[in-house]
Amino acid sequence: MPIDISAEFAFHLDEPTDLLLQFEAAAIPEQTIVSSNTILTPAMHTARVPAHNDIGERIWVRAKGNYSVNYQARVEVNRLHPDLSTLKRLDPHDLPGEAVEYLFDSRYCQAERMQSFISDRFGHLSGGEQVTAMCDWMAENFTYEPGVSNATTTALDTFVERRGICRDYAHVMICFARASTIPARYVSCYAPGVEPPDFHAVAEVFLNDPTTPGGGAWYIVDSTGMADPAKTAKIGIGRDAADVSFLTTFGMSHFDNSTISVKESD
């Protein structure tokens, strides 16, 4: 499924400042970059580096003054996505090294604090069936509401408030899965159908791979219900939002505007 992506954003830096960008769709086996064009304001320094787990790239920039980003791409998504409810959980001792770090608490995802709730509410289920039930529970009990959270909002905050945006939904789903000893990670992405159009966030869970005996794979879970995994282009992954922000500044900055458009190709 090809999708067309357009992303523009701009900000101002009063002083020479280092910043880290990650906004381009990743070139990975499950999606092909058919075409892309990135235009950046000339800066004092610009360098590309691998992103978390080598999924996508980050761009180091040192700049001052007005800075803008313009990104256009067409991405062919080739992801197979089986029925999650049919997938089994892998025992912790069978997990590969790449999945282990995604069992642990992280800055925004305090999974240990969720264990009692998960055991009481979903303890009778396991694996993909459990993840599906968690997603359904969030759909029934949470409200998508822009403006109620900020950069300091954690999964526990969102769980108490029962409202938030895609970032918050992803953090709660990650906590739920990790509390069940299912590796879960944060995914920044582009997807058609997101309202309002913006950089989107979903969770990924690590469950068994039916095509590989004893193996596992990552599967997208969007508890907001807006993104179809078969039409979702990944930008990058991390333990939570802190690892994969589209813009991280190491100094003062003033964000001006952003415009995101993601559509299915004609």
Disulfide bonds with the S-S distance in Angstrom:
none
